[in-house]
Amino acid sequence: MIRSYRFEKGKDKYIVFYEKVPLSGWSVASVIVFVSKRMTLPLVKLSNFAEEIAEGNIRC
């Protein structure tokens, strides 16, 4: 049975999925980091810049 654990560190959110390996008794984990804000912020800035240019503000 795969189990999960969620936590936050600063502004980042993490989900860890883990499962015990029957032969060894060890647990194997995969970590997923949610960094959507870091990925989308440059796109938002680019969109705002494009809107400024479209409105005729070439000094932005």
HELIX and SHEET records of a PDB file:
HELIX    1   1 SER A   36  ALA A   54  1                                  19    
SHEET    1   A 3 ARG A   3  LYS A   9  0                                        
SHEET    2   A 3 ASP A  12  LYS A  20 -1                                        
SHEET    3   A 3 SER A  27  PHE A  34 -1                                        
END                                                                             
